[in-house]
Protein backbone atom coordinates (compact mmCIF):
# COMPACT_ATOMS: atom_id res chain seq x y z
CA UNK A 1 0.00 0.00 0.00
CA UNK A 2 1.27 3.45 -0.96
CA UNK A 3 -0.06 5.68 1.84
CA UNK A 4 -0.45 9.08 0.19
CA UNK A 5 -2.75 12.10 0.56
CA UNK A 6 -4.35 10.99 -2.70
CA UNK A 7 -5.29 7.61 -1.22
CA UNK A 8 -6.87 9.06 1.92
CA UNK A 9 -8.73 11.79 0.05
CA UNK A 10 -9.92 9.38 -2.65
CA UNK A 11 -11.30 6.96 -0.05
CA UNK A 12 -12.96 9.78 1.83
CA UNK A 13 -14.53 11.26 -1.30
CA UNK A 14 -15.76 7.84 -2.43
CA UNK A 15 -17.45 7.22 0.91
CA UNK A 16 -19.16 10.61 0.92
CA UNK A 17 -20.33 10.06 -2.66
CA UNK A 18 -21.89 6.70 -1.76
CA UNK A 19 -23.54 8.33 1.25
CA UNK A 20 -24.89 11.16 -0.91
CA UNK A 21 -26.27 8.63 -3.42
CA UNK A 22 -27.99 6.68 -0.65
CA UNK A 23 -29.53 9.80 0.87
CA UNK A 24 -30.72 10.94 -2.55
CA UNK A 25 -32.28 7.52 -3.12
CA UNK A 26 -34.15 7.74 0.19
CA UNK A 27 -35.69 11.04 -1.01
CA UNK A 28 -35.98 12.42 2.53
CA UNK A 29 -34.38 15.81 1.82
CA UNK A 30 -34.73 18.42 -0.89
CA UNK A 31 -32.36 19.66 -3.55
CA UNK A 32 -30.45 21.82 -1.08
CA UNK A 33 -28.78 18.85 0.57
CA UNK A 34 -27.79 17.37 -2.79
CA UNK A 35 -26.11 20.65 -3.68
CA UNK A 36 -24.33 20.71 -0.33
CA UNK A 37 -23.12 17.14 -0.94
CA UNK A 38 -21.91 18.08 -4.41
CA UNK A 39 -19.92 21.06 -3.06
CA UNK A 40 -18.23 18.85 -0.47
CA UNK A 41 -17.52 16.17 -3.07
CA UNK A 42 -16.08 18.65 -5.55
CA UNK A 43 -13.76 20.11 -2.89
CA UNK A 44 -12.58 16.71 -1.61
CA UNK A 45 -12.41 15.20 -5.09
CA UNK A 46 -10.45 18.11 -6.53
CA UNK A 47 -7.98 17.85 -3.67
CA UNK A 48 -7.61 14.11 -4.31
CA UNK A 49 -7.17 14.62 -8.05
CA UNK A 50 -4.59 17.34 -7.52
CA UNK A 51 -2.74 15.14 -5.03
CA UNK A 52 -2.38 12.29 -7.50
CA UNK A 53 -5.75 10.73 -8.34
CA UNK A 54 -5.39 12.22 -11.81
CA UNK A 55 -7.90 11.92 -14.62
CA UNK A 56 -10.02 9.36 -12.78
CA UNK A 57 -10.34 11.76 -9.87
CA UNK A 58 -11.29 14.69 -12.08
CA UNK A 59 -13.92 12.58 -13.82
CA UNK A 60 -15.31 11.69 -10.41
CA UNK A 61 -15.48 15.41 -9.60
CA UNK A 62 -17.39 16.02 -12.84
CA UNK A 63 -19.95 13.31 -12.01
CA UNK A 64 -20.40 14.71 -8.50
CA UNK A 65 -21.05 18.16 -9.97
CA UNK A 66 -23.55 16.60 -12.35
CA UNK A 67 -25.35 15.03 -9.41
CA UNK A 68 -26.14 18.54 -8.14
CA UNK A 69 -27.29 19.74 -11.55
CA UNK A 70 -29.88 16.98 -11.83
CA UNK A 71 -31.25 16.99 -8.28
CA UNK A 72 -34.77 17.29 -9.69
CA UNK A 73 -34.36 13.92 -11.42
CA UNK A 74 -33.67 11.60 -8.52
CA UNK A 75 -32.60 8.40 -10.38
CA UNK A 76 -30.10 10.36 -12.48
CA UNK A 77 -28.74 12.19 -9.44
CA UNK A 78 -28.33 8.88 -7.59
CA UNK A 79 -26.52 7.36 -10.59
CA UNK A 80 -24.15 10.32 -10.90
CA UNK A 81 -23.26 10.35 -7.21
CA UNK A 82 -22.77 6.57 -7.31
CA UNK A 83 -20.58 6.87 -10.38
CA UNK A 84 -18.47 9.49 -8.62
CA UNK A 85 -18.06 7.08 -5.70
CA UNK A 86 -17.00 4.21 -7.96
CA UNK A 87 -14.43 6.36 -9.75
CA UNK A 88 -12.94 7.74 -6.55
CA UNK A 89 -12.80 4.22 -5.10
CA UNK A 90 -11.01 3.09 -8.27
CA UNK A 91 -8.49 5.90 -7.75
CA UNK A 92 -7.95 4.69 -4.18
CA UNK A 93 -7.49 1.09 -5.29
CA UNK A 94 -4.59 2.28 -7.42
CA UNK A 95 -2.65 2.80 -4.16
CA UNK A 96 -4.27 0.18 -1.94
CA UNK A 97 -5.67 -3.36 -1.87
CA UNK A 98 -9.39 -3.46 -2.57
CA UNK A 99 -10.71 -4.40 0.88
CA UNK A 100 -8.98 -1.70 2.97
CA UNK A 101 -9.83 0.89 0.32
CA UNK A 102 -13.48 -0.09 0.64
CA UNK A 103 -13.60 -0.26 4.44
CA UNK A 104 -11.73 3.02 4.76
CA UNK A 105 -14.13 4.69 2.34
CA UNK A 106 -17.21 3.43 4.19
CA UNK A 107 -15.83 4.43 7.58
CA UNK A 108 -14.80 7.96 6.60
CA UNK A 109 -17.71 8.53 4.24
CA UNK A 110 -20.40 7.01 6.45
CA UNK A 111 -19.65 9.13 9.50
CA UNK A 112 -19.08 12.27 7.38
CA UNK A 113 -22.38 11.80 5.54
CA UNK A 114 -24.12 11.26 8.89
CA UNK A 115 -22.61 14.48 10.22
CA UNK A 116 -23.71 16.41 7.11
CA UNK A 117 -27.23 15.00 7.23
CA UNK A 118 -27.39 15.70 10.96
CA UNK A 119 -27.01 19.41 10.17
CA UNK A 120 -29.99 19.15 7.84
CA UNK A 121 -32.07 17.73 10.68
CA UNK A 122 -31.29 20.89 12.64
CA UNK A 123 -32.88 22.82 9.76
CA UNK A 124 -35.89 20.50 9.48
CA UNK A 125 -36.46 18.52 12.72
CA UNK A 126 -39.39 16.67 11.14
CA UNK A 127 -37.09 14.48 9.07
CA UNK A 128 -37.03 10.78 10.12
CA UNK A 129 -34.09 9.68 12.23
CA UNK A 130 -33.76 6.19 10.80
CA UNK A 131 -31.56 7.57 8.01
CA UNK A 132 -29.02 8.88 10.52
CA UNK A 133 -29.11 5.56 12.35
CA UNK A 134 -28.51 3.67 9.11
CA UNK A 135 -25.49 5.81 8.23
CA UNK A 136 -23.93 5.55 11.67
CA UNK A 137 -24.55 1.78 11.72
CA UNK A 138 -22.75 1.50 8.38
CA UNK A 139 -19.84 3.48 9.79
CA UNK A 140 -19.74 1.19 12.82
CA UNK A 141 -19.64 -1.96 10.70
CA UNK A 142 -16.91 -0.40 8.53
CA UNK A 143 -14.90 0.50 11.65
CA UNK A 144 -14.95 -3.09 12.88
CA UNK A 145 -14.03 -4.44 9.42
CA UNK A 146 -11.23 -1.90 8.99
CA UNK A 147 -9.70 -2.54 12.42
CA UNK A 148 -9.92 -6.32 11.98
CA UNK A 149 -8.21 -6.11 8.58
CA UNK A 150 -5.47 -3.80 9.80
CA UNK A 151 -4.91 -5.97 12.87
CA UNK A 152 -4.55 -9.04 10.65
CA UNK A 153 -1.98 -7.11 8.62
CA UNK A 154 0.07 -6.39 11.72
CA UNK A 155 -1.16 -3.04 13.01
CA UNK A 156 -1.02 -4.34 16.60
CA UNK A 157 2.37 -5.99 16.18
CA UNK A 158 4.23 -2.73 16.09
CA UNK A 159 8.00 -2.68 16.05
CA UNK A 160 10.23 -1.01 18.60
CA UNK A 161 9.92 2.73 18.19
CA UNK A 162 6.32 2.54 17.00
CA UNK A 163 4.79 2.23 20.47
CA UNK A 164 3.29 5.73 20.38
CA UNK A 165 1.58 5.03 17.05
CA UNK A 166 0.44 1.62 18.25
CA UNK A 167 -1.21 2.94 21.38
CA UNK A 168 -2.64 5.83 19.38
CA UNK A 169 -4.26 3.35 16.97
CA UNK A 170 -5.77 1.41 19.86
CA UNK A 171 -7.01 4.55 21.58
CA UNK A 172 -8.45 6.04 18.40
CA UNK A 173 -10.23 2.79 17.54
CA UNK A 174 -11.84 2.56 20.97
CA UNK A 175 -12.73 6.25 21.01
CA UNK A 176 -14.30 6.02 17.55
CA UNK A 177 -16.40 3.03 18.61
CA UNK A 178 -17.57 4.90 21.72
CA UNK A 179 -18.42 8.01 19.71
CA UNK A 180 -20.37 6.00 17.13
CA UNK A 181 -22.28 4.32 19.96
CA UNK A 182 -22.87 7.75 21.48
CA UNK A 183 -24.29 9.06 18.21
CA UNK A 184 -26.65 6.11 17.95
CA UNK A 185 -27.80 6.42 21.56
CA UNK A 186 -28.28 10.18 21.25
CA UNK A 187 -30.57 9.64 18.28
CA UNK A 188 -32.88 7.63 20.54
CA UNK A 189 -33.48 10.75 22.61
CA UNK A 190 -36.97 11.86 21.49
CA UNK A 191 -36.35 15.58 21.82
CA UNK A 192 -34.63 17.98 19.44
CA UNK A 193 -31.52 17.96 21.63
CA UNK A 194 -30.90 14.32 20.69
CA UNK A 195 -30.04 15.20 17.10
CA UNK A 196 -27.99 18.17 18.28
CA UNK A 197 -25.93 15.90 20.53
CA UNK A 198 -25.54 13.27 17.81
CA UNK A 199 -24.33 15.86 15.32
CA UNK A 200 -21.79 17.21 17.80
CA UNK A 201 -20.47 13.74 18.59
CA UNK A 202 -20.20 12.94 14.90
CA UNK A 203 -17.76 15.85 14.48
CA UNK A 204 -15.43 14.14 16.92
CA UNK A 205 -16.03 10.75 15.28
CA UNK A 206 -14.93 12.15 11.91
CA UNK A 207 -11.62 13.25 13.46
CA UNK A 208 -10.98 9.97 15.30
CA UNK A 209 -12.01 7.90 12.24
CA UNK A 210 -9.44 9.78 10.20
CA UNK A 211 -6.85 8.85 12.82
CA UNK A 212 -7.84 5.18 12.73
CA UNK A 213 -7.55 5.05 8.94
CA UNK A 214 -4.21 6.86 8.73
CA UNK A 215 -2.39 5.51 11.80
CA UNK A 216 -3.62 1.95 11.26
CA UNK A 217 -2.30 1.94 7.71
CA UNK A 218 1.02 3.40 8.76
CA UNK A 219 1.48 0.53 11.21
CA UNK A 220 0.19 -2.21 8.94
CA UNK A 221 1.84 -1.31 5.65
CA UNK A 222 4.90 0.81 6.35
ZASE-7041 format. One record per residue (C-alpha): x, z, y. Coordinates in pm, whole numbers, padded with zeros to 5 digits, always signed. Example, Ala and Ser with C-alpha at 12.3 -4.5 7.8 and 13.67 -1.06 7.14 Angstrom:
SITE        X        Z        Y
SITE   +01230   +00780   -00450
SITE   +01367   +00714   -00106
This chain:
SITE        X        Z        Y
SITE   +00000   +00000   +00000
SITE   +00127   -00096   +00345
SITE   -00006   +00184   +00568
SITE   -00045   +00019   +00908
SITE   -00275   +00056   +01210
SITE   -00435   -00270   +01099
SITE   -00529   -00122   +00761
SITE   -00687   +00192   +00906
SITE   -00873   +00005   +01179
SITE   -00992   -00265   +00938
SITE   -01130   -00005   +00696
SITE   -01296   +00183   +00978
SITE   -01453   -00130   +01126
SITE   -01576   -00243   +00784
SITE   -01745   +00091   +00722
SITE   -01916   +00092   +01061
SITE   -02033   -00266   +01006
SITE   -02189   -00176   +00670
SITE   -02354   +00125   +00833
SITE   -02489   -00091   +01116
SITE   -02627   -00342   +00863
SITE   -02799   -00065   +00668
SITE   -02953   +00087   +00980
SITE   -03072   -00255   +01094
SITE   -03228   -00312   +00752
SITE   -03415   +00019   +00774
SITE   -03569   -00101   +01104
SITE   -03598   +00253   +01242
SITE   -03438   +00182   +01581
SITE   -03473   -00089   +01842
SITE   -03236   -00355   +01966
SITE   -03045   -00108   +02182
SITE   -02878   +00057   +01885
SITE   -02779   -00279   +01737
SITE   -02611   -00368   +02065
SITE   -02433   -00033   +02071
SITE   -02312   -00094   +01714
SITE   -02191   -00441   +01808
SITE   -01992   -00306   +02106
SITE   -01823   -00047   +01885
SITE   -01752   -00307   +01617
SITE   -01608   -00555   +01865
SITE   -01376   -00289   +02011
SITE   -01258   -00161   +01671
SITE   -01241   -00509   +01520
SITE   -01045   -00653   +01811
SITE   -00798   -00367   +01785
SITE   -00761   -00431   +01411
SITE   -00717   -00805   +01462
SITE   -00459   -00752   +01734
SITE   -00274   -00503   +01514
SITE   -00238   -00750   +01229
SITE   -00575   -00834   +01073
SITE   -00539   -01181   +01222
SITE   -00790   -01462   +01192
SITE   -01002   -01278   +00936
SITE   -01034   -00987   +01176
SITE   -01129   -01208   +01469
SITE   -01392   -01382   +01258
SITE   -01531   -01041   +01169
SITE   -01548   -00960   +01541
SITE   -01739   -01284   +01602
SITE   -01995   -01201   +01331
SITE   -02040   -00850   +01471
SITE   -02105   -00997   +01816
SITE   -02355   -01235   +01660
SITE   -02535   -00941   +01503
SITE   -02614   -00814   +01854
SITE   -02729   -01155   +01974
SITE   -02988   -01183   +01698
SITE   -03125   -00828   +01699
SITE   -03477   -00969   +01729
SITE   -03436   -01142   +01392
SITE   -03367   -00852   +01160
SITE   -03260   -01038   +00840
SITE   -03010   -01248   +01036
SITE   -02874   -00944   +01219
SITE   -02833   -00759   +00888
SITE   -02652   -01059   +00736
SITE   -02415   -01090   +01032
SITE   -02326   -00721   +01035
SITE   -02277   -00731   +00657
SITE   -02058   -01038   +00687
SITE   -01847   -00862   +00949
SITE   -01806   -00570   +00708
SITE   -01700   -00796   +00421
SITE   -01443   -00975   +00636
SITE   -01294   -00655   +00774
SITE   -01280   -00510   +00422
SITE   -01101   -00827   +00309
SITE   -00849   -00775   +00590
SITE   -00795   -00418   +00469
SITE   -00749   -00529   +00109
SITE   -00459   -00742   +00228
SITE   -00265   -00416   +00280
SITE   -00427   -00194   +00018
SITE   -00567   -00187   -00336
SITE   -00939   -00257   -00346
SITE   -01071   +00088   -00440
SITE   -00898   +00297   -00170
SITE   -00983   +00032   +00089
SITE   -01348   +00064   -00009
SITE   -01360   +00444   -00026
SITE   -01173   +00476   +00302
SITE   -01413   +00234   +00469
SITE   -01721   +00419   +00343
SITE   -01583   +00758   +00443
SITE   -01480   +00660   +00796
SITE   -01771   +00424   +00853
SITE   -02040   +00645   +00701
SITE   -01965   +00950   +00913
SITE   -01908   +00738   +01227
SITE   -02238   +00554   +01180
SITE   -02412   +00889   +01126
SITE   -02261   +01022   +01448
SITE   -02371   +00711   +01641
SITE   -02723   +00723   +01500
SITE   -02739   +01096   +01570
SITE   -02701   +01017   +01941
SITE   -02999   +00784   +01915
SITE   -03207   +01068   +01773
SITE   -03129   +01264   +02089
SITE   -03288   +00976   +02282
SITE   -03589   +00948   +02050
SITE   -03646   +01272   +01852
SITE   -03939   +01114   +01667
SITE   -03709   +00907   +01448
SITE   -03703   +01012   +01078
SITE   -03409   +01223   +00968
SITE   -03376   +01080   +00619
SITE   -03156   +00801   +00757
SITE   -02902   +01052   +00888
SITE   -02911   +01235   +00556
SITE   -02851   +00911   +00367
SITE   -02549   +00823   +00581
SITE   -02393   +01167   +00555
SITE   -02455   +01172   +00178
SITE   -02275   +00838   +00150
SITE   -01984   +00979   +00348
SITE   -01974   +01282   +00119
SITE   -01964   +01070   -00196
SITE   -01691   +00853   -00040
SITE   -01490   +01165   +00050
SITE   -01495   +01288   -00309
SITE   -01403   +00942   -00444
SITE   -01123   +00899   -00190
SITE   -00970   +01242   -00254
SITE   -00992   +01198   -00632
SITE   -00821   +00858   -00611
SITE   -00547   +00980   -00380
SITE   -00491   +01287   -00597
SITE   -00455   +01065   -00904
SITE   -00198   +00862   -00711
SITE   +00007   +01172   -00639
SITE   -00116   +01301   -00304
SITE   -00102   +01660   -00434
SITE   +00237   +01618   -00599
SITE   +00423   +01609   -00273
SITE   +00800   +01605   -00268
SITE   +01023   +01860   -00101
SITE   +00992   +01819   +00273
SITE   +00632   +01700   +00254
SITE   +00479   +02047   +00223
SITE   +00329   +02038   +00573
SITE   +00158   +01705   +00503
SITE   +00044   +01825   +00162
SITE   -00121   +02138   +00294
SITE   -00264   +01938   +00583
SITE   -00426   +01697   +00335
SITE   -00577   +01986   +00141
SITE   -00701   +02158   +00455
SITE   -00845   +01840   +00604
SITE   -01023   +01754   +00279
SITE   -01184   +02097   +00256
SITE   -01273   +02101   +00625
SITE   -01430   +01755   +00602
SITE   -01640   +01861   +00303
SITE   -01757   +02172   +00490
SITE   -01842   +01971   +00801
SITE   -02037   +01713   +00600
SITE   -02228   +01996   +00432
SITE   -02287   +02148   +00775
SITE   -02429   +01821   +00906
SITE   -02665   +01795   +00611
SITE   -02780   +02156   +00642
SITE   -02828   +02125   +01018
SITE   -03057   +01828   +00964
SITE   -03288   +02054   +00763
SITE   -03348   +02261   +01075
SITE   -03697   +02149   +01186
SITE   -03635   +02182   +01558
SITE   -03463   +01944   +01798
SITE   -03152   +02163   +01796
SITE   -03090   +02069   +01432
SITE   -03004   +01710   +01520
SITE   -02799   +01828   +01817
SITE   -02593   +02053   +01590
SITE   -02554   +01781   +01327
SITE   -02433   +01532   +01586
SITE   -02179   +01780   +01721
SITE   -02047   +01859   +01374
SITE   -02020   +01490   +01294
SITE   -01776   +01448   +01585
SITE   -01543   +01692   +01414
SITE   -01603   +01528   +01075
SITE   -01493   +01191   +01215
SITE   -01162   +01346   +01325
SITE   -01098   +01530   +00997
SITE   -01201   +01224   +00790
SITE   -00944   +01020   +00978
SITE   -00685   +01282   +00885
SITE   -00784   +01273   +00518
SITE   -00755   +00894   +00505
SITE   -00421   +00873   +00686
SITE   -00239   +01180   +00551
SITE   -00362   +01126   +00195
SITE   -00230   +00771   +00194
SITE   +00102   +00876   +00340
SITE   +00148   +01121   +00053
SITE   +00019   +00894   -00221
SITE   +00184   +00565   -00131
SITE   +00490   +00635   +00081
